[in-house]
Amino acid sequence: MIGTLVNVAAIVAGGSIGIVFKKQLPQKAIEVVFQGIGLITFGIGISMFLKSEWLIVVVMAILAGAITGGLLQLDRRIENASLRLKNRFKNTGEHFSEGLITAFLLYCMGALTILGAIDEGLGNGAELLFTKSILDGFASIALASALGVGVIFSVVPLFIYQGGITLLAFYLGSFFDMALINELSATGGILLCGLGLNILKLTKIKVMDMLPALLYALFFAYIYSRFV
């Protein structure tokens, strides 16, 4: 998983630079950057959602994910875990949770992430993930300057998610076809739209309760693909 490890290093480096910049910027400038991140997040979410060819898969995944996450109280559990991290690492900022989840979804829900991880798992090299690492490194500078150190901590779920796809591709091979990738990206796009609205302080959508939708998207897309 060399590609994923390089990706993690790039995000940590970029995020660290962003934290330094944040200390140099006035509060009003940070607020404007924060609003810009919200708009960009929403826009990326829309573009990802429009890739869906099977809308019913996205709808079912979001609904099933929301029910599952609500029953498991994922939002509360993740918030509590974030608070514990805040207490352990001082000066993490008030947007720790937003930074972690926003960065994770932005870094992990694109087709480049999934295709790159699959490509490496199939033994075709890590060039796609190296390219993604450069993009993520620069993006993490802007994200960390607005959302704080939570962006850097996003490398933990990123490593598990992206590395997990690489291992699955190694063992399952052709399971991940383009149709499944599109529906997973589209479902992630809906979650990004919710995050964007939250960052803009227009809503208080419990996006973290909907995270199981990503697993359901793969499951429903695979089932649906057997009948079309």
C-alpha positions as CSV (number, residue, x, y, z in Angstrom):
1,M,0.0,0.0,0.0
2,I,2.8,2.4,-0.9
3,G,0.3,4.7,-2.7
4,T,-1.8,5.1,0.4
5,L,1.2,5.7,2.6
6,V,2.4,8.5,0.3
7,N,-1.1,9.9,0.3
8,V,-1.1,10.0,4.1
9,A,2.3,11.7,4.2
10,A,1.2,14.3,1.7
11,I,-2.0,15.2,3.7
12,V,0.0,15.4,7.0
13,A,2.5,17.7,5.3
14,G,-0.1,19.9,3.6
15,G,-2.2,20.0,6.7
16,S,0.7,21.1,8.9
17,I,1.5,24.0,6.5
18,G,-2.2,25.0,6.6
19,I,-2.1,25.0,10.4
20,V,0.9,27.4,10.3
21,F,-0.9,29.7,7.8
22,K,-4.0,29.7,10.0
23,K,-2.0,31.2,12.9
24,Q,-0.9,34.0,10.6
25,L,-4.3,34.9,9.2
26,P,-6.8,37.3,10.9
27,Q,-10.1,35.8,12.1
28,K,-12.1,37.5,9.5
29,A,-10.0,36.0,6.7
30,I,-10.4,32.6,8.3
31,E,-14.2,33.0,8.3
32,V,-14.2,33.8,4.6
33,V,-12.0,30.8,3.8
34,F,-14.3,28.7,6.0
35,Q,-17.3,29.9,3.9
36,G,-15.4,29.2,0.7
37,I,-14.7,25.6,1.9
38,G,-18.4,25.2,2.5
39,L,-19.3,26.3,-1.0
40,I,-16.6,24.2,-2.6
41,T,-17.7,21.1,-0.6
42,F,-21.3,21.6,-1.7
43,G,-20.3,22.1,-5.3
44,I,-18.1,18.9,-5.4
45,G,-20.9,17.0,-3.8
46,I,-23.3,18.1,-6.6
47,S,-20.8,17.1,-9.3
48,M,-20.3,13.7,-7.7
49,F,-24.0,13.1,-7.3
50,L,-24.6,13.8,-11.0
51,K,-22.5,10.8,-11.9
52,S,-25.1,8.4,-10.7
53,E,-26.8,6.3,-13.3
54,W,-29.0,4.4,-10.8
55,L,-30.7,7.0,-8.7
56,I,-32.6,4.3,-6.8
57,V,-29.4,2.9,-5.5
58,V,-28.3,6.2,-4.0
59,V,-31.8,6.8,-2.5
60,M,-31.9,3.3,-0.9
61,A,-28.3,3.7,0.4
62,I,-28.9,7.0,2.0
63,L,-32.1,5.9,3.7
64,A,-30.7,2.6,4.9
65,G,-27.5,4.3,6.0
66,A,-29.4,7.0,7.9
67,I,-31.5,4.3,9.7
68,T,-28.5,2.3,10.6
69,G,-26.4,5.3,11.7
70,G,-29.3,6.6,13.7
71,L,-29.8,3.3,15.5
72,L,-26.0,3.1,16.2
73,Q,-26.0,6.8,17.2
74,L,-22.8,7.3,15.1
75,D,-23.1,11.1,15.2
76,R,-23.0,11.1,19.0
77,R,-20.3,8.5,19.2
78,I,-18.0,10.3,16.7
79,E,-18.7,13.6,18.5
80,N,-17.7,12.1,21.8
81,A,-14.6,10.6,20.3
82,S,-13.7,14.1,18.8
83,L,-14.2,15.7,22.2
84,R,-11.8,13.1,23.8
85,L,-9.2,13.9,21.1
86,K,-9.7,17.7,21.7
87,N,-9.1,17.2,25.4
88,R,-6.0,15.1,24.7
89,F,-4.6,17.4,22.0
90,K,-5.0,21.0,23.1
91,N,-5.8,23.9,20.7
92,T,-7.5,21.6,18.1
93,G,-10.1,24.3,17.5
94,E,-13.9,24.3,17.5
95,H,-14.2,22.7,14.0
96,F,-12.3,19.5,14.7
97,S,-15.2,17.2,13.8
98,E,-16.0,19.1,10.6
99,G,-12.4,19.1,9.6
100,L,-12.0,15.4,10.1
101,I,-15.2,14.3,8.3
102,T,-15.0,16.9,5.5
103,A,-11.5,16.0,4.7
104,F,-12.1,12.3,4.8
105,L,-15.1,12.5,2.4
106,L,-13.3,14.9,0.1
107,Y,-10.2,12.7,0.0
108,C,-11.9,9.4,-0.2
109,M,-15.2,9.6,-2.2
110,G,-13.8,10.6,-5.6
111,A,-13.4,8.1,-8.4
112,L,-9.6,8.7,-8.4
113,T,-9.4,7.4,-4.9
114,I,-11.2,4.1,-5.6
115,L,-9.6,3.6,-9.1
116,G,-6.2,4.3,-7.7
117,A,-6.6,1.9,-4.7
118,I,-8.0,-0.8,-7.0
119,D,-5.2,-0.3,-9.5
120,E,-2.6,-0.8,-6.9
121,G,-4.4,-3.8,-5.4
122,L,-4.4,-5.4,-8.9
123,G,-0.7,-4.9,-9.2
124,N,-0.8,-2.1,-11.8
125,G,1.3,0.3,-9.8
126,A,0.4,3.3,-7.6
127,E,0.7,6.2,-10.2
128,L,-3.0,7.2,-9.7
129,L,-2.5,7.4,-6.0
130,F,0.7,9.4,-6.4
131,T,-1.2,11.9,-8.5
132,K,-4.0,12.0,-5.9
133,S,-1.4,12.6,-3.2
134,I,-0.2,15.8,-4.9
135,L,-3.8,17.0,-5.2
136,D,-4.7,16.1,-1.6
137,G,-1.5,17.7,-0.3
138,F,-2.3,21.1,-1.8
139,A,-6.0,20.8,-0.8
140,S,-5.1,20.0,2.8
141,I,-3.3,23.3,3.0
142,A,-6.5,25.2,2.4
143,L,-8.7,22.8,4.4
144,A,-6.4,22.9,7.5
145,S,-6.2,26.7,7.4
146,A,-10.0,26.9,7.7
147,L,-11.0,23.7,9.6
148,G,-7.9,23.1,11.7
149,V,-6.1,20.0,12.9
150,G,-9.0,17.7,12.3
151,V,-7.9,17.6,8.6
152,I,-4.7,16.0,9.6
153,F,-6.5,13.4,11.8
154,S,-8.5,12.4,8.7
155,V,-5.6,10.3,7.6
156,V,-6.6,7.6,10.1
157,P,-10.0,6.7,8.5
158,L,-8.4,7.4,5.0
159,F,-5.7,4.8,5.6
160,I,-8.3,2.3,6.7
161,Y,-10.7,3.0,3.9
162,Q,-8.2,3.4,1.0
163,G,-5.9,0.7,2.2
164,G,-9.0,-1.6,2.7
165,I,-10.0,-1.1,-0.9
166,T,-6.5,-2.0,-2.1
167,L,-6.6,-5.2,-0.1
168,L,-10.1,-6.0,-1.3
169,A,-9.0,-5.5,-4.9
170,F,-6.1,-7.8,-4.3
171,Y,-8.3,-10.6,-3.2
172,L,-11.6,-9.9,-5.1
173,G,-10.2,-8.5,-8.4
174,S,-13.0,-7.5,-10.8
175,F,-15.7,-7.0,-8.1
176,F,-15.2,-3.2,-8.4
177,D,-16.5,-2.2,-11.8
178,M,-17.1,1.3,-12.9
179,A,-20.9,1.2,-12.2
180,L,-20.3,0.4,-8.5
181,I,-17.7,3.2,-8.3
182,N,-20.1,5.8,-9.8
183,E,-22.8,4.9,-7.3
184,L,-20.4,5.0,-4.3
185,S,-19.2,8.4,-5.5
186,A,-22.7,9.7,-6.0
187,T,-23.7,8.6,-2.5
188,G,-20.6,10.3,-1.1
189,G,-21.6,13.4,-3.1
190,I,-24.9,13.6,-1.2
191,L,-23.0,13.4,2.1
192,L,-20.7,16.2,0.9
193,C,-23.7,18.4,0.1
194,G,-24.9,17.9,3.6
195,L,-21.5,18.8,5.0
196,G,-21.3,21.9,2.8
197,L,-24.6,23.1,4.1
198,N,-23.5,22.5,7.7
199,I,-20.2,24.3,7.2
200,L,-22.1,27.3,5.8
201,K,-24.3,27.1,9.0
202,L,-27.5,26.8,6.9
203,T,-28.4,23.4,8.4
204,K,-27.5,20.9,11.1
205,I,-27.7,17.7,9.1
206,K,-26.3,14.7,11.0
207,V,-24.1,13.6,8.2
208,M,-22.1,11.2,10.4
209,D,-25.2,9.2,11.1
210,M,-25.4,8.6,7.3
211,L,-21.9,7.3,6.8
212,P,-23.1,3.6,6.6
213,A,-24.7,4.7,3.3
214,L,-21.3,4.2,1.7
215,L,-21.4,0.5,2.5
216,Y,-25.0,0.2,1.4
217,A,-24.2,1.9,-1.9
218,L,-21.7,-0.8,-2.8
219,F,-24.2,-3.5,-1.7
220,F,-27.2,-2.2,-3.5
221,A,-25.3,-1.3,-6.6
222,Y,-23.9,-4.8,-6.8
223,I,-27.4,-6.3,-6.4
224,Y,-29.0,-3.9,-8.9
225,S,-26.2,-4.6,-11.5
226,R,-27.3,-8.2,-11.5
227,F,-30.7,-7.3,-12.8
228,V,-30.0,-4.6,-15.4
